[in-house]
């Protein structure tokens, strides 16, 4: 379920940036960085909980 949240946040971020007429490469970069950071947080939280 956490993965769906990461994907949803990335999609929302992309839509917001697109509505602000941001260049495509910046949108791709921003969503990629967001996805990496949130995935790392979710993974590390799972490691701390032992599962």
LUMFI-324608 format. One record per atom (N, C-alpha, C): residue number from 1; residue in three letters; y, x, z. Coordinates in steps of 0.02 Angstrom, whole numbers, always signed. Example, Ala and Ser with C-alpha at 12.3 -4.5 7.8 and 13.67 -1.06 7.14 Angstrom:
% LUMFI-324608
<site n="1" res="ALA" north="-284" east="+660" up="+390"/>
<site n="1" res="ALA" north="-225" east="+615" up="+390"/>
<site n="1" res="ALA" north="-165" east="+660" up="+390"/>
<site n="2" res="SER" north="-112" east="+642" up="+354"/>
<site n="2" res="SER" north="-53" east="+684" up="+357"/>
<site n="2" res="SER" north="+2" east="+645" up="+394"/>
***
This chain:
% LUMFI-324608
<site n="1" res="UNK" north="-60" east="+41" up="+0"/>
<site n="1" res="UNK" north="+0" east="+0" up="+0"/>
<site n="1" res="UNK" north="+63" east="+43" up="+0"/>
<site n="2" res="UNK" north="+61" east="+100" up="+33"/>
<site n="2" res="UNK" north="+119" east="+143" up="+36"/>
<site n="2" res="UNK" north="+137" east="+168" up="-34"/>
<site n="3" res="UNK" north="+86" east="+178" up="-77"/>
<site n="3" res="UNK" north="+99" east="+201" up="-145"/>
<site n="3" res="UNK" north="+139" east="+150" up="-183"/>
<site n="4" res="UNK" north="+124" east="+86" up="-173"/>
<site n="4" res="UNK" north="+162" east="+33" up="-207"/>
<site n="4" res="UNK" north="+234" east="+34" up="-185"/>
<site n="5" res="UNK" north="+246" east="+49" up="-122"/>
<site n="5" res="UNK" north="+315" east="+53" up="-97"/>
<site n="5" res="UNK" north="+353" east="+111" up="-130"/>
<site n="6" res="UNK" north="+320" east="+168" up="-137"/>
<site n="6" res="UNK" north="+351" east="+225" up="-170"/>
<site n="6" res="UNK" north="+368" east="+208" up="-242"/>
<site n="7" res="UNK" north="+321" east="+175" up="-277"/>
<site n="7" res="UNK" north="+333" east="+156" up="-347"/>
<site n="7" res="UNK" north="+390" east="+105" up="-351"/>
<site n="8" res="UNK" north="+390" east="+57" up="-305"/>
<site n="8" res="UNK" north="+443" east="+6" up="-305"/>
<site n="8" res="UNK" north="+512" east="+35" up="-292"/>
<site n="9" res="UNK" north="+516" east="+82" up="-246"/>
<site n="9" res="UNK" north="+580" east="+114" up="-231"/>
<site n="9" res="UNK" north="+603" east="+154" up="-292"/>
<site n="10" res="UNK" north="+556" east="+188" up="-325"/>
<site n="10" res="UNK" north="+574" east="+226" up="-385"/>
<site n="10" res="UNK" north="+599" east="+181" up="-440"/>
<site n="11" res="UNK" north="+566" east="+124" up="-450"/>
<site n="11" res="UNK" north="+588" east="+77" up="-501"/>
<site n="11" res="UNK" north="+657" east="+49" up="-486"/>
<site n="12" res="UNK" north="+669" east="+33" up="-423"/>
<site n="12" res="UNK" north="+734" east="+7" up="-402"/>
<site n="12" res="UNK" north="+788" east="+60" up="-412"/>
<site n="13" res="UNK" north="+773" east="+123" up="-394"/>
<site n="13" res="UNK" north="+821" east="+177" up="-403"/>
<site n="13" res="UNK" north="+837" east="+186" up="-477"/>
<site n="14" res="UNK" north="+786" east="+184" up="-519"/>
<site n="14" res="UNK" north="+798" east="+190" up="-591"/>
<site n="14" res="UNK" north="+841" east="+134" up="-618"/>
<site n="15" res="UNK" north="+828" east="+73" up="-596"/>
<site n="15" res="UNK" north="+867" east="+16" up="-619"/>
<site n="15" res="UNK" north="+940" east="+21" up="-596"/>
<site n="16" res="UNK" north="+950" east="+42" up="-534"/>
<site n="16" res="UNK" north="+1019" east="+50" up="-509"/>
<site n="16" res="UNK" north="+1056" east="+103" up="-548"/>
<site n="17" res="UNK" north="+1024" east="+161" up="-559"/>
<site n="17" res="UNK" north="+1057" east="+214" up="-596"/>
<site n="17" res="UNK" north="+1071" east="+193" up="-668"/>
<site n="18" res="UNK" north="+1024" east="+156" up="-699"/>
<site n="18" res="UNK" north="+1035" east="+133" up="-767"/>
<site n="18" res="UNK" north="+1093" east="+84" up="-771"/>
<site n="19" res="UNK" north="+1100" east="+41" up="-721"/>
<site n="19" res="UNK" north="+1155" east="-7" up="-721"/>
<site n="19" res="UNK" north="+1223" east="+27" up="-713"/>
<site n="20" res="UNK" north="+1222" east="+89" up="-688"/>
<site n="20" res="UNK" north="+1284" east="+128" up="-679"/>
<site n="20" res="UNK" north="+1297" east="+174" up="-738"/>
<site n="21" res="UNK" north="+1259" east="+165" up="-793"/>
<site n="21" res="UNK" north="+1266" east="+204" up="-854"/>
<site n="21" res="UNK" north="+1256" east="+279" up="-843"/>
<site n="22" res="UNK" north="+1207" east="+295" up="-802"/>
<site n="22" res="UNK" north="+1189" east="+365" up="-789"/>
<site n="22" res="UNK" north="+1144" east="+389" up="-846"/>
<site n="23" res="UNK" north="+1151" east="+453" up="-866"/>
<site n="23" res="UNK" north="+1109" east="+480" up="-919"/>
<site n="23" res="UNK" north="+1035" east="+476" up="-902"/>
<site n="24" res="UNK" north="+994" east="+468" up="-953"/>
<site n="24" res="UNK" north="+923" east="+459" up="-944"/>
<site n="24" res="UNK" north="+889" east="+517" up="-909"/>
<site n="25" res="UNK" north="+910" east="+579" up="-924"/>
<site n="25" res="UNK" north="+877" east="+636" up="-893"/>
<site n="25" res="UNK" north="+892" east="+638" up="-818"/>
<site n="26" res="UNK" north="+950" east="+615" up="-798"/>
<site n="26" res="UNK" north="+968" east="+613" up="-727"/>
<site n="26" res="UNK" north="+926" east="+560" up="-691"/>
<site n="27" res="UNK" north="+916" east="+503" up="-724"/>
<site n="27" res="UNK" north="+875" east="+450" up="-695"/>
<site n="27" res="UNK" north="+803" east="+476" up="-685"/>
<site n="28" res="UNK" north="+776" east="+508" up="-737"/>
<site n="28" res="UNK" north="+708" east="+535" up="-732"/>
<site n="28" res="UNK" north="+702" east="+587" up="-677"/>
<site n="29" res="UNK" north="+751" east="+631" up="-672"/>
<site n="29" res="UNK" north="+751" east="+682" up="-620"/>
<site n="29" res="UNK" north="+756" east="+651" up="-551"/>
<site n="30" res="UNK" north="+801" east="+604" up="-543"/>
<site n="30" res="UNK" north="+811" east="+573" up="-477"/>
<site n="30" res="UNK" north="+750" east="+534" up="-454"/>
<site n="31" res="UNK" north="+719" east="+497" up="-500"/>
<site n="31" res="UNK" north="+660" east="+459" up="-482"/>
<site n="31" res="UNK" north="+601" east="+506" up="-467"/>
<site n="32" res="UNK" north="+596" east="+560" up="-504"/>
<site n="32" res="UNK" north="+542" east="+609" up="-492"/>
<site n="32" res="UNK" north="+549" east="+641" up="-423"/>
<site n="33" res="UNK" north="+609" east="+662" up="-406"/>
<site n="33" res="UNK" north="+621" east="+694" up="-341"/>
<site n="33" res="UNK" north="+607" east="+644" up="-285"/>
<site n="34" res="UNK" north="+631" east="+582" up="-294"/>
<site n="34" res="UNK" north="+620" east="+530" up="-243"/>
<site n="34" res="UNK" north="+545" east="+517" up="-233"/>
<site n="35" res="UNK" north="+508" east="+515" up="-288"/>
<site n="35" res="UNK" north="+437" east="+503" up="-284"/>
<site n="35" res="UNK" north="+401" east="+560" up="-248"/>
<site n="36" res="UNK" north="+419" east="+622" up="-264"/>
<site n="36" res="UNK" north="+388" east="+679" up="-230"/>
<site n="36" res="UNK" north="+403" east="+679" up="-156"/>
<site n="37" res="UNK" north="+465" east="+666" up="-137"/>
<site n="37" res="UNK" north="+484" east="+667" up="-66"/>
<site n="37" res="UNK" north="+449" east="+612" up="-27"/>
<site n="38" res="UNK" north="+451" east="+550" up="-54"/>
<site n="38" res="UNK" north="+420" east="+495" up="-18"/>
<site n="38" res="UNK" north="+344" east="+502" up="-14"/>
<site n="39" res="UNK" north="+314" east="+527" up="-68"/>
<site n="39" res="UNK" north="+241" east="+538" up="-67"/>
<site n="39" res="UNK" north="+223" east="+591" up="-14"/>
<site n="40" res="UNK" north="+263" east="+643" up="-10"/>
<site n="40" res="UNK" north="+250" east="+695" up="+41"/>
<site n="40" res="UNK" north="+257" east="+666" up="+111"/>
<site n="41" res="UNK" north="+307" east="+623" up="+122"/>
<site n="41" res="UNK" north="+315" east="+592" up="+188"/>
<site n="41" res="UNK" north="+257" east="+546" up="+205"/>
<site n="42" res="UNK" north="+234" east="+507" up="+157"/>
<site n="42" res="UNK" north="+178" east="+462" up="+168"/>
<site n="42" res="UNK" north="+115" east="+503" up="+182"/>
<site n="43" res="UNK" north="+104" east="+556" up="+145"/>
<site n="43" res="UNK" north="+45" east="+598" up="+154"/>
<site n="43" res="UNK" north="+46" east="+632" up="+222"/>
<site n="44" res="UNK" north="+104" east="+659" up="+241"/>
<site n="44" res="UNK" north="+108" east="+693" up="+305"/>
<site n="44" res="UNK" north="+100" east="+644" up="+364"/>
<site n="45" res="UNK" north="+125" east="+584" up="+356"/>
<site n="45" res="UNK" north="+116" east="+533" up="+408"/>
<site n="45" res="UNK" north="+42" east="+516" up="+416"/>
<site n="46" res="UNK" north="+6" east="+513" up="+361"/>
<site n="46" res="UNK" north="-66" east="+500" up="+363"/>
<site n="46" res="UNK" north="-104" east="+556" up="+396"/>
<site n="47" res="UNK" north="-83" east="+617" up="+384"/>
<site n="47" res="UNK" north="-115" east="+676" up="+415"/>
<site n="47" res="UNK" north="-105" east="+675" up="+491"/>
<site n="48" res="UNK" north="-46" east="+656" up="+513"/>
<site n="48" res="UNK" north="-32" east="+655" up="+585"/>
<site n="48" res="UNK" north="-73" east="+601" up="+620"/>
<site n="49" res="UNK" north="-86" east="+546" up="+584"/>
<site n="49" res="UNK" north="-123" east="+491" up="+614"/>
<site n="49" res="UNK" north="-198" east="+502" up="+609"/>
<site n="50" res="UNK" north="-218" east="+554" up="+574"/>
<site n="50" res="UNK" north="-289" east="+571" up="+570"/>
<site n="50" res="UNK" north="-326" east="+532" up="+516"/>
<site n="51" res="UNK" north="-290" east="+502" up="+470"/>
<site n="51" res="UNK" north="-325" east="+464" up="+420"/>
<site n="51" res="UNK" north="-292" east="+470" up="+356"/>
***
